[in-house]
Amino acid sequence: MKSKTHRKKRWALFFAGLIAIIIGVSVLGFFGIRKIYREWKKQKLMHENPVVEITDLNIKAPILEGTDNSILSKAVGHFSGSGDFGKGNYCIAGHSSTIYKEYFNNLKNIEIGMTITLYNKDKKSYNYTVAEMNIVEPNEIWVLDDFGDNRITIITCTDDGSQRLVVVGLLQQ
């Protein structure tokens, strides 16, 4: 009698373990597929749109037109009416967050002299050299002004989100 009860317990444990494994593999599969899908969408956006790259910081992001939340949730955004590729003050913004994996998380590690490469839709490159970094208040929109030179201005939040990190790169001649 004891052996029959013992066998039933073993089978119950076997099936419980099997179910746990199936659930675990399903959860991991779901997150894996989601990650692959997000990476595929990112690559598609980078293929079809302008791209900003800072190789030294492992930053590479597609650029879409506009800076509303629907744009910034999937790419970085170009401030409409600001500069063009290699002309004027080309201003872009993107999220950074220590909690979420955002495009500009590493921007806080930028240094004077680093290269920022901007690619237009045809993948023609424009190289800029980082010339300055500033912390400003969110309402300081003077950073979007035309300064009479050719530059890229990158804006993101500071770690606590209360201020903005502004990185300026000047077009290399």
Salt bridges, closest charged atoms under 4 A:
GLU65 OE2 - HIS78 ND1 2.94
ASP149 OD1 - ARG151 NE 2.88
ASP159 OD1 - LYS108 NZ 3.66
